[in-house]
């Protein structure tokens, strides 16, 4: 994803809640400005000269502060109105200046933070700041001759009093306008970066969803191939048994009945396997890579997986409990895959693991796989990880249940239960 530039991105306008907040803040600013005007009139501190009439003072106070209500909705217009009213109020010697100055600061900041056209926002802010300094120069030029002769009688510094007053005013206003410009620009950059982070996060979520979908499809394709082989094996056996029954049907009816019974049992098994294939996606692949697939007796290969864990430095044990019964090939392969993935996770993601325990239990109507380790997870468990997706798909295909998570006493556990067909299971 390409990073947006200043001219490409436009900050979305304020939300209804933000607009309501601006109204409340603007009205509060007007009220406080009127209070400040009352206090200034009460003290008689008319620093800008003789003030105009009372109603005009109120008018200029409201004219400067009220536009703050629209500072985020119409930032450029707000800055222009506030700036013109501010200069006009000072030209008319309106005594209220504290809240009016902060209204000007808010307008400058808001255009920097919310201005949709960045070029216009920069030019307008620079123009307003330049105008304010020009007005400051005009003010000093007009009022310097009106300074009383005794105004600086107590001055003791090394800098000439008039020059000190001018430099002080320039520095204060420079900081004032500089901070307004800087904070506005910073707020806009922060909003843009937040937009980029959200856009990247959304892209990442979509990418992860696609990866999970591909993982599920890929796992189902692999399962479908395995089940295809299993069913093909059963159909081949049925063909052989049927041929044998046909040959001995007249000569040895007993052997023919035995062959027909085997055909019946094999057909039931094949139907069960076909039932598990429903809903699986079968990809077209003329030359599948089968190098990593175990043979039909996949559950017997669990020993090799445990041996590899020992070679990796773990104290790995394998226990088989209960009376072993023949498993359908698809169930046998699913058991093998679950053990293989659980052991791989223990080796890759369990920090400090020293022991690994693999248990296969043959119960009355199901076979259970239980893999535990004593390590600690190096990162939070990801329920949508590809390994867990594969295990979940395999277990769900056979109508089983999967439990994955930390153990109460420490370590990690993967436990899967696969229901056995009626022919394979034993009465309870």
Residue, then its C-alpha position, 0 to 999 in steps of 0.5 A: x500500500x502506498x503512503x498518501x501524500x499531503x495533496x492526495x488525502x483529505x481529512x474527513x469533516x467533523x462528526x455530528x458529535x464534534x460539531x455539537x462539541x464545537x457549539x458548546x465550546x464556542x458559546x462558552x467562549x462567548x460567555x467567558x469573553x463577555x465576562x472578561x469584557x465586564x472585568x476589563x471595563x470595571x478595572x478601567x484598563x483600556x490599554x488600546x486607548x479610549x474604548x467605543x460605546x458599550x454596545x459596540x464593545x459587546x459587538x466586537x467581543x461576540x464577533x471575534x469569539x462566536x465564529x469558533x462554533x464553526x472552526x472545524x466545519x468551515x475552518x478557512x472561513x472561520x479564520x478569515x472572519x475571526x482575523x478581520x474582526x480581531x484587527x477591527x476590534x483592536x483598531x476600534x480599541x475594544x478592551x477585551x483581548x484575552x479571549x479574543x486572542x485565544x479565539x484567533x489561536x483556535x481559528x489558526x490551529x483549526x485551519x491547520x488541523x482540519x483544512x481540506x485543501x492543504x495548499x490553501x490552508x498553508x497560504x491562508x495561515x501564513x497570510x494571516x500571520x503576516x497580516x497580524x505582524x504588519x498590524x502590530x508594526x502599524x500599531x507600534x508606529x501609530x502609538x509610539x508618539x503617544x507614549x508618556x514621557x514618564x512611562x519608562x521612568x523605572x526602566x533599569x535594563x540595558x536595552x532601550x525601553x521602547x526597543x525592549x517593548x517592541x522586541x517583547x511584543x514580537x517575541x510573544x506574538x511569534x510564539x503565539x502564532x508559531x505554536x498555533x501553526x505548529x500544533x495545527x500541522x501536527x494534528x493534521x499529520x497525526x490524523x493522516x497517520x491514523x488513517x494510514x494505520x487504519x487502512x493498513x490494518x483493514x488491508x491486513x485483516x482482508x489479507x489474513x481472511x484470504x490466507x485463512x480461506x486459502x488454508x481451509x480450501x487447501x486443507x480440504x483439498x488434501x483431505x479430499x485426496x486422502x479420502x479419495x484414495x481410501x474409497x478407491x481402495x475399498x472399491x478395488x477390494x469390493x471388485x476383487x471379492x466380487x470376482x472371487x465370489x463369482x468364480x466359486x459361487x457354484x462350486x463352493x457356496x460357503x466361500x461365496x457367502x464369505x466373499x459376499x459378506x466381505x463385500x457388504x462390510x467393505x461397502x458400508x465402510x466405503x459409504x461412511x468414507x464417502x459421507x465424510x467427503x460431502x462438502x469438501x472442495x476437490x481441486x483439479x490436480x493431475x500430478x499431486x505432490x504426495x511425498x509428505x503424506x503417510x501411508x494407509x496405516x497412518x496412525x502407526x507413523x505417530x511413533x516416528x513423529x515422537x522419535x523426531x521430537x526426541x531427536x529435537x531434545x524433548x523428553x517425548x513419550x507415547x502412550x496407547x491406552x485401551x484395546x486397539x481396533x482397526x480405524x478407517x484410513x481417513x480417521x487414521x490419517x486425521x489422527x496422524x495429522x493432529x499429532x504431527x501439527x501439535x508436536x510441530x507447534x510444541x517445537x516451534x512456539x513453546x519456549x522452555x519446553x522439555x517434556x512432550x506427552x502423546x497419548x492415544x486412547x481407544x474408547x468405547x465409541x471414539x478414539x482420543x488424541x491428547x498431546x501436552x507439553x510443559x513449555x510456555x507460549x512465546x506469543x498469544x494463541x492465534x485461533x485463526x493460525x494455519x495449523x489450527x485451521x488444518x486441525x479444526x477442518x480435519x476434526x470437523x470433517x469426521x464429526x469430532x471435537x477439538x480442544x486447544x489451549x493452555x493447561x491449568x498447571x502450565x504448558x499447552x494441550x491439544x486434544x481431539x476426539x474422533x467418533x468411531x464407525x459402528x463397525x469399529x467401535x465396541x459396545x459400552 
